[in-house]
Amino acid sequence: MRDLIESALKGHNADYIEIRIEDTETTNISFLGRELDSIGHSTGKGGNVRACVKGGWGFASFNDLDSIRSKVEQAISQARMVGNEKTELAEAAPVIAIVPPHIISDPADVPLSEKHRIMEEYLDLLWGGPEIQTSSLRYSDGHRRMFYGNSQGTYIEQARIDVNFWASAVARNGGDIQQASISMGSLGDFGLIHRMQSEVAELPHKALEFLAAPQVQGGEYTVVLDPVLAGVFVHEAFGHLSEADHVYENPKLREVMVMGRRFGGEHLNIVDGAKIPDLRGSYQYDEEGVEAQRTDLIREGVLVGRLHSRETAAKMGEKPSGNARAIGYQHPPIVRMTNTIIEPGEATLDDLLEGIKEGVYCKNWYGGMTSMEQFTFSAGETYMIRDGKIAETVRPVMLSGNVFSTLENLDGVGNDLEMNEGGGCGKGGQSPLPVSNGSPHIRLRNCLVGGA
């Protein structure tokens, strides 16, 4: 493969060329209600070429390895059509490396029939009462081996194994519907799938509990987020704003995301990096052959870094961070998060609850999104806080606000960091990208809570 790639890179007139080839093996099982919706195991091979001429990019993908050289010429031709400036790519030292996958328990060792049997056991757990109207259950695993070379002398072989699981139970009373769900994932550990019986068995009971629970009165509250939801908050509310392509392409955002600007108190520290080991967003080299980093984004409340590809780093006069990622060979790499974390502080959960006369405690997640500095995300479970104690269950709520004012109102950070490795991130038509996020418990003052 190395000979094939390096031969195809030679003899062309372009500022920069890279070739990425992938072997993939995937399994997917999904149930909708009690019915098996889909099941399959597939393999694939394909690749792409990116070329840059005078700052313009060309991109061509392929499935036939014999067509690589013609695809290089096609990508260069495209780049010449649009290039009229200067090619700017941050320096990245040439690398020759072979990176094996991180494996704890390989899903490839488990037959498809056995995976199906395990999912059927989980399906039985989801139907825990007559009020359960329907359920959703999804399992996937993927083995991806990448071969990468560029015209600057880098050649990398890198493999990764990803495991993902989603389950939900939906309860109904007349026209009233409530849902409880979990999402879990791992980097190279199928053993995760054997460890979720208690969590899945709780879902129908939680859905029924939410069905019987009252709604929160909508308004501003002091809100405490558990580590899972706080991780989703830092990913959705701040992580996307740290992706340098967003910042570079948006003049308004460039005025806001200025290095050295204070966004929170000294207790607030946020990092991202694939170099943080053994998580779903972890890897050694990104899809541009740049070594993974651990990037401080906010340090003691001050903006100190952002996430880059080689191009955005050069255009903004900063260093590449190893955050150029693609979900597959059909797509070019774009700036993406990896493992995004609010670092732990010193407070206990009791410390964060202390002094809250009436507030809201939120756990788990359904999803979230951002539009510039505005964010919205949904809690999976919600409880009232009364006189410093977690009290009665209420229906799950939606939280929304402005990320910058919310970070200013983040006045407490717990000491109990946990990671959320379920789900996946979407951006630029590429989804779901394996990522993780994490946080300890955090406290937000004056947070807008949707409700009755």
C-alpha positions in Angstrom: 0.0 0.0 0.0 2.9 2.4 0.8 4.4 1.8 -2.6 1.1 2.4 -4.3 0.5 5.7 -2.5 4.0 7.0 -2.8 4.1 6.1 -6.5 0.8 7.9 -7.2 2.1 11.1 -5.4 5.1 11.4 -7.7 5.4 13.5 -10.9 2.7 16.1 -10.4 2.7 19.9 -10.4 0.8 20.9 -7.3 1.6 22.7 -4.1 0.4 19.8 -1.9 -1.2 16.4 -2.4 -2.4 13.8 0.0 -3.9 10.3 -0.5 -6.0 8.4 2.1 -7.1 4.8 1.6 -9.3 2.9 4.1 -10.3 -0.7 4.8 -13.5 -0.9 6.8 -15.5 -3.6 8.5 -18.8 -2.8 10.2 -21.7 -4.4 12.0 -25.1 -2.8 12.6 -28.1 -4.2 14.4 -31.3 -2.2 15.1 -34.7 -2.9 16.6 -37.7 -0.6 16.2 -40.3 -1.7 18.8 -40.1 -5.4 19.1 -39.3 -5.9 15.4 -35.8 -6.4 14.0 -35.4 -3.3 11.8 -32.0 -4.1 10.2 -29.0 -6.4 10.7 -25.8 -6.6 8.7 -22.1 -7.1 8.5 -20.2 -5.4 5.7 -16.7 -4.7 4.4 -15.5 -1.9 2.2 -12.4 -0.3 0.6 -12.0 3.1 -0.8 -10.0 6.2 -0.7 -9.6 9.9 -1.7 -7.1 12.4 -3.0 -6.9 16.0 -1.9 -4.7 18.5 -3.8 -4.0 22.2 -3.3 -2.9 24.7 -5.9 -2.6 28.4 -5.2 -4.9 28.0 -2.1 -7.6 26.1 -4.0 -8.6 22.6 -3.1 -9.6 19.7 -5.3 -11.1 16.4 -3.9 -11.8 13.1 -5.6 -12.8 9.8 -4.0 -12.6 6.3 -5.5 -13.2 2.6 -4.8 -10.9 1.2 -7.5 -7.3 1.4 -6.4 -6.1 1.2 -10.0 -7.7 4.6 -10.6 -5.5 6.4 -8.0 -3.2 8.2 -10.4 -6.1 9.5 -12.5 -7.9 10.7 -9.4 -4.8 12.6 -8.4 -4.8 14.3 -11.7 -8.6 15.0 -11.3 -8.1 16.6 -7.9 -5.2 18.7 -9.2 -7.3 19.9 -12.1 -10.1 20.9 -9.8 -7.7 22.8 -7.5 -6.3 24.8 -10.5 -9.8 25.9 -11.4 -10.4 27.5 -8.0 -6.9 28.4 -6.8 -6.0 32.1 -7.2 -4.2 32.9 -3.9 -1.4 31.4 -2.0 -1.3 27.9 -0.5 -1.0 28.2 3.3 -0.4 25.1 5.4 1.1 25.1 8.8 4.3 23.2 9.2 4.0 19.5 10.1 7.1 17.4 10.3 7.0 14.3 8.0 6.1 11.1 9.8 6.5 7.4 9.1 4.4 5.4 11.5 2.3 2.3 11.9 -0.3 2.6 14.7 -2.2 -0.6 15.8 -5.7 -0.3 17.2 -6.4 0.1 20.9 -8.2 -3.2 21.8 -9.6 -4.4 25.1 -12.2 -6.8 23.8 -12.4 -7.1 20.0 -16.0 -7.1 18.6 -14.6 -9.0 15.5 -14.2 -12.0 17.8 -17.9 -12.2 18.5 -20.2 -13.7 15.7 -23.1 -11.7 14.4 -25.5 -14.3 15.7 -24.2 -13.8 19.2 -24.4 -10.0 19.0 -28.0 -10.4 17.8 -28.8 -12.7 20.8 -27.4 -10.1 23.3 -29.5 -7.4 21.7 -32.6 -9.5 22.0 -31.9 -9.9 25.8 -31.7 -6.1 26.0 -35.0 -5.8 24.1 -36.8 -7.9 26.6 -35.5 -5.6 29.4 -36.9 -2.5 27.6 -40.5 -3.8 27.6 -40.9 -3.5 31.4 -44.6 -2.7 31.7 -48.0 -2.4 29.8 -47.6 1.3 29.4 -44.5 0.9 27.3 -45.6 1.9 23.8 -42.4 1.3 21.8 -38.7 1.1 22.1 -35.5 1.7 20.1 -32.4 -0.3 20.3 -29.2 0.1 18.2 -25.8 -1.5 18.2 -22.9 -0.8 15.9 -19.2 -1.6 15.7 -16.6 -0.7 13.2 -13.0 -1.5 12.4 -11.3 1.2 10.3 -7.8 0.9 8.9 -6.3 4.0 7.3 -3.3 4.3 4.9 -2.2 7.9 4.5 0.6 9.6 2.5 1.3 13.1 1.4 3.7 14.9 -0.9 5.7 16.2 2.0 7.0 12.7 2.9 4.5 11.5 5.5 3.2 7.9 5.5 1.0 6.5 8.2 -1.0 3.3 8.8 -3.4 3.6 11.6 -6.3 1.5 12.8 -9.2 2.0 15.3 -12.1 0.0 16.6 -15.3 1.8 17.6 -18.3 0.3 19.6 -21.6 2.2 20.1 -25.0 1.3 21.8 -28.3 3.2 22.1 -31.5 2.1 23.9 -34.7 3.9 24.7 -38.1 3.1 26.1 -41.2 5.2 25.3 -44.2 5.2 27.7 -47.7 6.5 26.8 -50.8 7.4 28.6 -53.4 8.6 26.1 -51.8 11.4 24.1 -49.1 11.9 26.7 -45.7 10.4 25.8 -42.4 10.3 27.7 -39.0 8.7 26.9 -36.0 7.4 28.8 -32.8 6.5 27.0 -29.1 5.8 27.3 -26.2 6.0 24.9 -22.8 4.3 25.5 -19.7 3.7 23.5 -16.1 2.6 23.7 -12.8 2.6 21.9 -12.0 -1.1 21.2 -14.0 -2.6 24.1 -16.9 -4.9 23.2 -17.0 -5.9 26.9 -19.1 -2.7 27.4 -22.0 -4.5 25.8 -22.1 -7.0 28.6 -22.2 -4.4 31.4 -25.4 -2.4 30.8 -28.2 -4.7 32.1 -29.1 -2.6 35.1 -29.1 0.7 33.1 -31.3 -0.7 30.4 -33.7 -2.4 32.9 -34.2 1.0 34.5 -35.4 2.7 31.3 -39.0 1.6 31.2 -39.4 2.5 34.9 -37.9 5.9 34.3 -40.2 6.5 31.3 -43.2 5.7 33.5 -41.9 7.9 36.3 -41.5 10.8 33.9 -45.1 10.2 32.6 -46.4 10.6 36.1 -44.2 13.6 37.0 -45.2 17.3 36.7 -43.6 19.9 34.5 -41.2 22.5 35.8 -42.5 26.0 35.7 -40.4 27.6 32.9 -38.0 30.4 33.9 -34.5 31.1 35.2 -33.1 28.8 37.8 -29.8 27.8 39.4 -29.1 24.6 37.6 -26.8 21.8 38.6 -25.7 19.5 35.7 -24.4 15.9 36.2 -21.1 15.0 34.5 -22.8 13.5 31.5 -25.0 16.5 30.7 -22.2 18.9 31.6 -20.0 17.1 29.1 -22.7 17.6 26.4 -22.9 21.3 27.4 -19.2 21.9 27.0 -19.2 20.1 23.6 -22.3 21.9 22.2 -22.0 25.3 23.8 -18.3 25.9 23.7 -16.5 23.1 21.7 -18.0 24.0 18.3 -17.0 27.7 18.9 -13.4 26.5 19.4 -13.2 24.9 15.9 -11.0 27.4 14.0 -12.8 27.0 10.7 -16.0 28.5 12.3 -13.9 31.4 13.8 -11.9 32.1 10.6 -14.9 32.1 8.3 -17.2 34.3 10.6 -16.1 37.9 11.2 -18.5 38.3 14.1 -17.1 35.2 15.8 -13.5 36.4 15.2 -14.4 39.6 17.2 -15.7 37.5 20.1 -13.2 34.6 20.2 -10.1 36.7 20.9 -7.2 35.1 22.6 -6.8 36.4 26.1 -10.5 37.2 26.6 -12.0 36.2 29.9 -15.0 33.9 29.6 -15.4 32.7 33.2 -13.9 32.4 36.7 -10.5 31.0 37.6 -12.1 27.7 38.4 -13.0 27.1 34.7 -10.6 25.0 32.6 -11.6 23.4 29.3 -9.4 21.1 27.2 -9.7 19.1 24.0 -7.4 16.5 22.6 -7.1 13.1 20.9 -3.9 12.6 22.9 -6.0 12.0 26.0 -5.8 8.2 25.8 -8.3 5.4 25.4 -11.4 7.4 24.7 -13.7 7.3 21.6 -12.2 10.6 20.3 -8.6 9.3 20.8 -6.1 8.7 18.1 -2.4 9.2 17.4 -2.6 11.1 14.0 -5.4 13.0 12.4 -6.5 12.7 8.8 -3.8 15.2 7.7 -1.1 13.1 9.3 -0.6 15.6 12.2 0.2 14.2 15.6 -2.6 14.5 18.1 -2.3 17.1 20.8 -3.9 18.0 24.1 -5.1 21.6 23.6 -6.0 24.0 26.4 -9.0 26.0 25.2 -9.8 27.9 28.4 -7.3 28.1 31.3 -8.4 29.7 34.6 -11.3 31.4 32.7 -9.3 32.9 29.9 -9.4 31.8 26.2 -5.9 30.4 25.4 -6.4 28.0 22.4 -8.5 26.6 19.7 -8.8 23.6 17.4 -7.0 23.6 14.0 -6.4 21.9 10.7 -3.1 22.8 9.0 -4.8 25.3 6.8 -6.7 27.2 9.6 -3.6 27.2 11.7 -1.6 28.8 8.9 -4.3 31.4 8.1 -4.6 32.4 11.8 -0.9 32.3 12.6 -1.3 29.5 15.1 -0.1 25.9 15.5 -1.9 22.9 14.1 -3.6 20.8 16.9 -4.3 17.5 15.1 -8.0 18.1 14.9 -8.6 17.6 11.1 -11.0 14.6 11.0 -13.3 12.8 8.5 -15.9 10.1 9.1 -14.7 8.2 6.0 -12.9 8.3 2.7 -15.9 9.9 1.0 -15.3 13.1 2.9 -12.4 15.6 3.2 -11.1 16.3 6.7 -12.6 19.3 8.5 -11.9 20.8 12.0 -13.6 18.6 14.6 -13.5 18.0 18.3 -12.0 14.8 19.9 -12.3 14.5 23.7 -13.6 17.7 25.2 -13.5 18.1 28.9 -14.2 20.6 31.7 -11.4 19.8 34.2 -12.4 18.9 37.8 -12.3 21.5 40.6 -12.6 21.0 44.3 -16.3 21.1 45.1 -18.4 18.1 46.1 -21.9 17.7 44.8 -23.2 18.7 48.3 -21.1 21.9 48.0 -22.8 22.8 44.7 -26.3 22.1 46.0 -25.7 24.1 49.2 -27.7 27.4 49.4 -30.0 26.6 46.5 -33.5 27.3 47.8 -35.3 26.2 44.6 -33.3 25.0 41.6 -33.1 22.2 39.0 -30.9 19.2 38.8 -30.4 17.7 35.3 -28.9 14.4 34.3 -28.1 12.5 31.1 -29.0 13.9 27.7 -31.2 13.6 24.6 -29.2 15.9 22.3 -28.1 19.4 21.6 -27.2 22.0 19.1 -25.6 25.4 18.7 -26.2 28.4 16.4 -23.3 30.8 16.9 -23.2 31.6 20.6 -26.7 30.4 21.2 -27.1 26.8 22.5 -30.0 24.4 23.2 -29.7 21.0 24.8 -32.1 18.6 26.4 -31.8 16.8 29.7 -32.6 13.1 30.0 -33.7 13.3 33.6 -34.7 16.3 35.8 -35.3 16.8 39.5 -36.1 19.8 41.6 -33.6 21.1 44.1 -35.2 22.3 47.3 -33.3 23.8 50.2 -30.0 22.3 49.0 -31.2 18.8 48.4 -32.2 16.9 45.3 -36.0 16.5 45.6 -38.9 15.2 43.4 -38.7 14.0 39.8 -40.1 16.4 37.2 -40.3 16.0 33.4 -37.1 16.3 31.4 -36.4 19.9 30.4 -34.7 21.8 27.7 -31.9 24.3 28.6 -31.0 27.2 26.4 -29.0 30.4 26.5 -26.0 32.4 25.4 -22.7 30.5 25.9 -20.7 33.5 27.0 -23.1 34.7 29.7 -23.6 31.1 30.8 -19.9 30.5 31.2 -19.8 33.7 33.3 -22.6 32.2 35.4 -20.8 28.9 35.8 -19.8 29.5 39.4 -19.1 26.0 40.7 -17.1 23.0 39.4 -17.2 19.6 41.1 -14.4 17.1 41.8 -16.0 14.1 40.2 -15.0 14.0 36.5 -16.8 11.4 34.4 -16.7 10.8 30.6 -19.6 10.4 28.2 -18.7 8.2 25.2 -22.1 7.7 23.7 -23.5 9.2 20.6 -21.6 11.0 17.9 -21.0 14.5 16.6 -22.4 16.0 13.4 -20.9 18.9 11.3 -20.6 19.7 7.6 -22.7 16.7 6.5 -20.3 14.3 8.4 -22.1 12.3 11.1 -21.8 10.5 13.5 -18.2 11.2 14.3 -16.9 9.3 17.3 -16.1 11.8 20.1 -16.3 11.9 23.9 -16.9 14.6 26.3 -16.7 14.9 30.1 -17.0 17.0 33.1 -17.6 16.9 36.8 -20.9 18.3 38.2 -21.2 22.0 37.5 -23.5 24.8 38.7 -25.0 27.4 36.5 -26.7 30.5 37.9 -29.6 32.2 36.0 -30.0 29.4 33.4 -33.1 29.4 31.2 -35.2 26.3 31.7 -38.1 25.4 29.4 -41.2 24.2 31.1 -44.9 24.9 31.7 
